[in-house]
Structures are given as structure tokens and as C-alpha cells.
């Protein structure tokens, strides 16, 4: 398996991509309250490189399971990163 690397994409590069590919999500540079980082990895298929962004789950992605709040099984992430702490 190849080494897994994370990349951050700049506001300038997002603007450049949006000029060519209007379906690229806006980074909301003029209306955001907090700095927004675009972090992801790159997947190579044949001769093409694809940027795979990471995202945080939304409140609607969770369900209550007993006393715990867990991500719904119907949410299909590419990679699920879980941090286990003293609360489980």
C-alpha cells in the first residue's frame, strides 16, 4: 500500500479551480467567520490524480445508540477516523 499523505488546499487554488470547474465547492472566503481548511488526500487512478477531501460529520449524521451518540451506519465515508477517549 502506498504512503497516505494529507494535503491542504489554499484559497487561491480553490478560486483558480472554480474559474475552470464551477462545480468545485466554494470556500466562502468573503462570508466565513472562521478560517476554513481544505484537507484531503490524493488518489491516483491510471494517469489521473484525484483530490479526496475530508469532512467532519454533520449533526444530522449522528444517531443515539443507548447512551452514546454514534455516526449512522447509512453514512458511507471513504475513511472513518475515530478518536477513542475516556468517555468511549
Secondary structure, DSSP 8 states (H G I E B T S, - for coil): ------EEE-HHHHHHHHHH-TTS----TTT-SS---EEEEEEEETTEEEEEE-----GGGEEEETTEEEE-TT---SS------TT-
